[in-house]
Structure formats: structure tokens, C-alpha cells
Amino acid sequence: MPELALEELLIIAIALGVGGLAKGMTGLGLPMVAVPVLAGFLGVERAVMTMVLPILVLNIWLMWTLRDQRSKVPEIPWMVGASVPGVFLGASILYLASERLLAIVLGIWIFAYLVFRALHPTMQLEGKRRKRAAPVVGFAAGSMQAATGISAPLLVPFVDALRLEPRTYVFMVATVFTAQTTTHFLVMLGLNAYSLEQLTESFFAVIPAIAFAQIGSRLRDHVDAELFGRVTRVIMFLMACRLLYGAWAG
């Protein structure tokens, strides 16, 4: 495992803080911002495993603080139920696949998400289509979450298409992410994939993420989330370029 300089640790802490801020405001952003940055210093597999506890803690916190919204999203049981077996598949991919392959998959899926957002800014699902899509999206998102640390490229277009209110939106994604990350964490423990050092890294990564997530939550009603989302997507684009360049150049 690489030894990190103080400057590199500071960059990682800033990435965790920025991701936590975005997470607190929109329910998204922590893995999308932090995983590519950590992967640039630690490698993809170590970055994904380090982010498991921060993602889990922040999603549980958001789910609990917004629990009054649960009656507004009847699709959640279908998505959660389907995401759990998806996590088992994705965790196996993470444990067995090469780091180069994971870097390529992560970069491509980030680009795919950005292209989808550009081509389909106003997608809407209603009625039976909404119910049928939920378990499919849940399974695919669970697989992607465990394999790459990011499921938003699959989950976010679906949730956006439901046209939910901001608080309901954040509650829904936080609940699905909680189910995915809890299962992912338990699978990794069952595979003995975590060392004491990795668990310690993951624990300390929670600190900057949760601190800034609370700030983001307070700012939710006062900051233009769309503008912040655009900045996050620019960061995603740059980090995806770095991941793909490193994977193919190496």
C-alpha cells in the first residue's frame, strides 16, 4: 500500500469534505467525488473499500433525519430487495477483478452518466413503468455500487424521472444506498477482504465527510443544487479522464 505525503492526505480530506457537502445537500456526490480522487492515490480497490463506512454512515444519517418522507416513495421496498443480490454479484467482481479493469469500468460509467444527463434532461416515469423499473434499477445499482463504489449513474436517472420533492428525493436515494452499502460491508467482512488498517482508514474517512454533510444539509434550502451538481459533474469528468488514462497508459 502506498505511503501518502501530507499534501496527498490533504487532497483526500478535501475530496471527502466536498463529497460530504454535496451528499448533505442532494443525497448524492460523496462516492462520485471522493472515490475517483482516492483511486488516483490509493488504487481503485482500496479506494472503494475505504469509502464503504463513510457512505454507510452518511446514508443512515440522511435516511433517519428524513424518515418522515417514507410514505411518498412506495418503490423503495422493490428497489432495496433487488439491490441486495446485486451487491453480492458486484462484491465478487471487486474481489476477483483486476484493478485496471475496475478503473476502466468506473471511468466508463461516469462518462455514461454524464452523457445520459445531457441527452435526457427531462425523463419522467409514471404508473406501471415506474413500478416495473424499480427492481431492475435496484439490482443493477447494487451490482455497480459493490463493484465500483458508485451506483448513482444507474440510480439517479430513475429517481430524477420520478420528479420528487428535494427532501423525498434525498430520502429515497439515501435509503437505497444504505441497503446497498450495508450488504456490501457485510459481504466484504465475510470474504475477509478488510484488514485492520483498511477498517481504520475507512473509519477516519467518515470524519471530514460527516462534518461537511451537516453543513450541506443546512444549506439545502439556500444553495442552488443544480449549480452545485454541474460543478460536481465537471469534477467527475476530470477524474474519469484520469482513471481511464492511467488504466490504458499503464
RODO-2510 file (C-alpha; in nm, 4 decimals, decimal comma):
residues 250
     n   res          X          Y          Z
     1     m     0,0000     0,0000     0,0000
     2     p     0,1338     0,3426    -0,0881
     3     e     0,2568     0,5777     0,1821
     4     l     0,0914     0,9161     0,1409
     5     a     0,2501     1,2564     0,1904
     6     l     0,0788     1,5281     0,3928
     7     e    -0,0249     1,7111     0,0751
     8     e    -0,1878     1,3960    -0,0615
     9     l    -0,3755     1,3363     0,2638
    10     l    -0,4991     1,6957     0,2496
    11     i    -0,6296     1,6456    -0,1049
    12     i    -0,8104     1,3296     0,0055
    13     a    -0,9639     1,5127     0,3051
    14     i    -1,0820     1,7965     0,0783
    15     a    -1,2380     1,5451    -0,1617
    16     l    -1,4191     1,3775     0,1287
    17     g    -1,5387     1,7170     0,2523
    18     v    -1,6630     1,8290    -0,0905
    19     g    -1,8338     1,4946    -0,1421
    20     g    -1,9916     1,5162     0,2033
    21     l    -2,1169     1,8685     0,1315
    22     a    -2,2807     1,7511    -0,1915
    23     k    -2,4229     1,4479    -0,0117
    24     g    -2,5821     1,6609     0,2572
    25     m    -2,7460     1,8903     0,0017
    26     t    -2,8610     1,6459    -0,2665
    27     g    -2,8210     1,2930    -0,1288
    28     l    -2,5520     1,2337    -0,3929
    29     g    -2,1912     1,3220    -0,4539
    30     l    -1,9799     1,1534    -0,1875
    31     p    -1,8623     0,8477    -0,3847
    32     m    -1,8796     1,0320    -0,7169
    33     v    -1,6358     1,2956    -0,5936
    34     a    -1,4264     1,1051    -0,3400
    35     v    -1,3777     0,7614    -0,4992
    36     p    -1,2053     0,8902    -0,8164
    37     v    -0,9776     1,1156    -0,6079
    38     l    -0,8880     0,8374    -0,3640
    39     a    -0,8391     0,5963    -0,6537
    40     g    -0,5795     0,8275    -0,8020
    41     f    -0,3676     0,7914    -0,4852
    42     l    -0,4684     0,4540    -0,3423
    43     g    -0,5850     0,2473    -0,6380
    44     v    -0,9472     0,1668    -0,7214
    45     e    -0,9979    -0,1373    -0,4967
    46     r    -0,8538     0,0288    -0,1856
    47     a    -1,0474     0,3487    -0,2567
    48     v    -1,3786     0,1630    -0,2890
    49     m    -1,3187    -0,0280     0,0337
    50     t    -1,2118     0,2870     0,2211
    51     m    -1,5338     0,4622     0,1220
    52     v    -1,7707     0,1928     0,2493
    53     l    -1,8030     0,3252     0,6072
    54     p    -1,8338     0,6977     0,5142
    55     i    -2,1040     0,6157     0,2604
    56     l    -2,2884     0,3904     0,5056
    57     v    -2,2780     0,6390     0,7955
    58     l    -2,3918     0,9367     0,5858
    59     n    -2,6755     0,7465     0,4229
    60     i    -2,8055     0,6169     0,7565
    61     w    -2,7918     0,9701     0,8949
    62     l    -2,9836     1,1159     0,5972
    63     m    -3,2370     0,8337     0,5971
    64     w    -3,3062     0,8856     0,9667
    65     t    -3,3342     1,2657     0,9541
    66     l    -3,5738     1,2477     0,6554
    67     r    -3,7741     0,9431     0,7643
    68     d    -4,0992     1,1408     0,7503
    69     q    -4,0821     1,1095     0,3684
    70     r    -4,1030     0,7288     0,3571
    71     s    -4,4745     0,7125     0,2671
    72     k    -4,4161     0,9151    -0,0503
    73     v    -4,1938     0,6559    -0,2233
    74     p    -4,3695     0,3144    -0,2415
    75     e    -4,0989     0,1844    -0,4811
    76     i    -3,8346     0,1656    -0,2101
    77     p    -3,9056    -0,1950    -0,0923
    78     w    -3,8776    -0,3204    -0,4511
    79     m    -3,5502    -0,1378    -0,5112
    80     v    -3,3954    -0,2385    -0,1790
    81     g    -3,4985    -0,6014    -0,2166
    82     a    -3,3469    -0,6245    -0,5650
    83     s    -3,0304    -0,4341    -0,4789
    84     v    -2,9140    -0,6858    -0,2160
    85     p    -2,8453    -0,9770    -0,4581
    86     g    -2,6916    -0,7220    -0,6943
    87     v    -2,4415    -0,6275    -0,4247
    88     f    -2,3297    -0,9922    -0,3911
    89     l    -2,2560    -1,0021    -0,7642
    90     g    -2,0724    -0,6701    -0,7583
    91     a    -1,8694    -0,7617    -0,4493
    92     s    -1,7448    -1,0741    -0,6244
    93     i    -1,6374    -0,8638    -0,9213
    94     l    -1,4494    -0,6250    -0,6901
    95     y    -1,2765    -0,9109    -0,5089
    96     l    -1,1733    -1,1004    -0,8232
    97     a    -1,1290    -0,8411    -1,0992
    98     s    -0,8047    -0,6636    -1,1810
    99     e    -0,7514    -0,3056    -1,0685
   100     r    -0,7066    -0,1946    -1,4313
   101     l    -1,0465    -0,3388    -1,5251
   102     l    -1,2129    -0,1692    -1,2288
   103     a    -1,0583     0,1647    -1,3267
   104     i    -1,1890     0,1299    -1,6827
   105     v    -1,5389     0,0308    -1,5658
   106     l    -1,5518     0,3203    -1,3196
   107     g    -1,4389     0,5742    -1,5794
   108     i    -1,6780     0,4482    -1,8470
   109     w    -1,9758     0,4509    -1,6128
   110     i    -1,9026     0,8067    -1,5046
   111     f    -1,8933     0,9130    -1,8693
   112     a    -2,2120     0,7178    -1,9389
   113     y    -2,3894     0,9003    -1,6579
   114     l    -2,2774     1,2403    -1,7856
   115     v    -2,3890     1,1605    -2,1415
   116     f    -2,7257     1,0358    -2,0169
   117     r    -2,7837     1,3554    -1,8222
   118     a    -2,7014     1,5622    -2,1299
   119     l    -2,9275     1,3643    -2,3647
   120     h    -3,2219     1,3098    -2,1302
   121     p    -3,2578     1,6149    -1,9020
   122     t    -3,6354     1,5670    -1,8558
   123     m    -3,7206     1,1991    -1,8346
   124     q    -4,0342     1,1008    -1,6431
   125     l    -4,1668     0,7647    -1,5286
   126     e    -4,5221     0,7069    -1,4118
   127     g    -4,7590     0,4259    -1,3176
   128     k    -4,6676     0,0704    -1,4202
   129     r    -4,3414     0,1714    -1,5875
   130     r    -4,2283     0,3226    -1,2597
   131     k    -4,3092     0,0039    -1,0655
   132     r    -4,1536    -0,2311    -1,3232
   133     a    -3,8312    -0,0348    -1,3499
   134     a    -3,7682    -0,0177    -0,9727
   135     p    -3,6346    -0,3746    -0,9120
   136     v    -3,4308    -0,3722    -1,2339
   137     v    -3,2652    -0,0460    -1,1386
   138     g    -3,2169    -0,1707    -0,7816
   139     f    -3,0354    -0,4870    -0,8914
   140     a    -2,8139    -0,3076    -1,1426
   141     a    -2,7334    -0,0275    -0,8979
   142     g    -2,6437    -0,2765    -0,6234
   143     s    -2,4014    -0,4532    -0,8559
   144     m    -2,2398    -0,1274    -0,9617
   145     q    -2,2160     0,0009    -0,6031
   146     a    -2,0270    -0,3029    -0,4791
   147     a    -1,8017    -0,3323    -0,7844
   148     t    -1,7010     0,0324    -0,8263
   149     g    -1,8274     0,2238    -0,5222
   150     i    -2,0672     0,4235    -0,7412
   151     s    -2,4274     0,3345    -0,8261
   152     a    -2,5559     0,6844    -0,8961
   153     p    -2,5096     0,6576    -1,2761
   154     l    -2,7833     0,3942    -1,2696
   155     l    -2,9945     0,5093    -0,9762
   156     v    -3,0047     0,8859    -1,0302
   157     p    -3,1732     0,8917    -1,3754
   158     f    -3,4531     0,6741    -1,2376
   159     v    -3,5047     0,8849    -0,9252
   160     d    -3,4862     1,2063    -1,1275
   161     a    -3,7582     1,0717    -1,3558
   162     l    -3,9948     1,0364    -1,0596
   163     r    -3,9977     1,4166    -1,0142
   164     l    -3,9801     1,4001    -0,6351
   165     e    -3,9545     1,6906    -0,3939
   166     p    -3,5987     1,7545    -0,2694
   167     r    -3,6490     1,6015     0,0761
   168     t    -3,8223     1,2948    -0,0693
   169     y    -3,5526     1,2640    -0,3346
   170     v    -3,2734     1,2644    -0,0762
   171     f    -3,4593     1,0173     0,1466
   172     m    -3,5109     0,7734    -0,1406
   173     v    -3,1513     0,7647    -0,2621
   174     a    -3,0175     0,7520     0,0953
   175     t    -3,2400     0,4532     0,1771
   176     v    -3,1363     0,2565    -0,1315
   177     f    -2,7708     0,3423    -0,0745
   178     t    -2,7995     0,2303     0,2908
   179     a    -2,9244    -0,1134     0,1876
   180     q    -2,6521    -0,1491    -0,0755
   181     t    -2,3674    -0,0331     0,1461
   182     t    -2,4736    -0,2415     0,4482
   183     t    -2,4838    -0,5545     0,2344
   184     h    -2,1557    -0,4612     0,0662
   185     f    -1,9830    -0,4132     0,4008
   186     l    -2,1090    -0,7453     0,5386
   187     v    -2,0035    -0,9288     0,2210
   188     m    -1,6552    -0,7783     0,2391
   189     l    -1,6253    -0,8860     0,6036
   190     g    -1,7428    -1,2351     0,5100
   191     l    -1,4748    -1,2559     0,2401
   192     n    -1,2097    -1,1394     0,4908
   193     a    -1,1334    -0,8615     0,2457
   194     y    -1,0773    -0,5997     0,5162
   195     s    -0,7557    -0,5681     0,7125
   196     l    -0,7394    -0,3726     1,0393
   197     e    -0,5548    -0,0964     0,8541
   198     q    -0,8276    -0,0698     0,5896
   199     l    -1,1019    -0,0556     0,8532
   200     t    -0,9081     0,2189     1,0324
   201     e    -0,8724     0,4162     0,7092
   202     s    -1,2442     0,3784     0,6393
   203     f    -1,3315     0,4912     0,9940
   204     f    -1,1190     0,8066     0,9730
   205     a    -1,2616     0,8875     0,6291
   206     v    -1,6014     0,9313     0,7990
   207     i    -1,4860     1,2397     0,9912
   208     p    -1,4485     1,5017     0,7124
   209     a    -1,7406     1,3530     0,5200
   210     i    -1,9936     1,3742     0,8063
   211     a    -1,8723     1,7171     0,9171
   212     f    -1,9354     1,8717     0,5762
   213     a    -2,2533     1,6695     0,5165
   214     q    -2,4144     1,8505     0,8085
   215     i    -2,3213     2,1831     0,6528
   216     g    -2,4640     2,0695     0,3199
   217     s    -2,7876     1,9621     0,4848
   218     r    -2,8315     2,3084     0,6364
   219     l    -2,7583     2,4715     0,3020
   220     r    -3,0040     2,2533     0,1105
   221     d    -3,2775     2,5193     0,1032
   222     h    -3,0420     2,8091     0,0359
   223     v    -2,7980     2,6911    -0,2336
   224     d    -2,8744     2,6208    -0,5986
   225     a    -2,8322     2,2422    -0,6053
   226     e    -2,8317     2,2398    -0,9860
   227     l    -2,5293     2,4682    -0,9985
   228     f    -2,3503     2,2561    -0,7432
   229     g    -2,4407     1,9477    -0,9446
   230     r    -2,2781     2,0979    -1,2536
   231     v    -1,9562     2,1610    -1,0622
   232     t    -1,9646     1,8030    -0,9324
   233     r    -2,0073     1,6703    -1,2864
   234     v    -1,7053     1,8690    -1,4042
   235     i    -1,5003     1,7083    -1,1251
   236     m    -1,6376     1,3679    -1,2226
   237     f    -1,5377     1,4264    -1,5844
   238     l    -1,1806     1,5195    -1,4946
   239     m    -1,1393     1,2275    -1,2568
   240     a    -1,2858     0,9827    -1,5077
   241     c    -1,0316     1,1065    -1,7632
   242     r    -0,7538     1,0477    -1,5121
   243     l    -0,8741     0,6970    -1,4282
   244     l    -0,9056     0,5913    -1,7920
   245     y    -0,5722     0,7448    -1,8882
   246     g    -0,3990     0,5684    -1,6004
   247     a    -0,5638     0,2365    -1,6844
   248     w    -0,4852     0,2408    -2,0553
   249     a    -0,1439     0,4097    -2,0323
   250     g    -0,0322     0,1590    -1,7722
***
